[in-house]
Amino acid sequence: MAHTTESKPVKITLRTPSDLSQQATARVADALNPLLADTFALYLKTKNFHWHMSGPHFRDYHLLLDEQGEQIFGMTDDIAERVRKIGQTTLRSIGQIAKLQRIRDNDDAFVSAQHMLEELRDDNLALASRMREAHDVCDEAGDVASASLLENWIDETERRAWFLFEATRTE
């Protein structure tokens, strides 16, 4: 954990017991914290599109995005707590999320329903890919618990992408 002084951050050891090495837990945290930032960014984008949905399929899409938003938000606490369980620190602010996120925000005043669903589909697919990369880091570190969680989240993320894909089909 780092305390910020006026000049520079100071590193403090948490001393959380783990049979994983300090280097292994640091690598896992370095893989999970950006995922957590992406998850928060995807959650907020999903809720943004949920709030601003319009068009002939409003009700169905509005409910779909509400359900997906709840699922995405549900991952955030598990990711952060996993980082803490292995003795590392996690996100502390919106500013830190902004620095680490790879899911792009969409601040457009109007986005069509079709474009919303396509953008969320692509974001979910990108998140699943990054989860696989984090899974590889966890495997290399011997962190089977984090890898196991990631496997479930990958499945959930692929399901969201599939639903969004099917909702955007034109045939």
Order of alpha helices (4+ residues) and beta strands (2+ residues): beta-beta-alpha-alpha-alpha-alpha-alpha
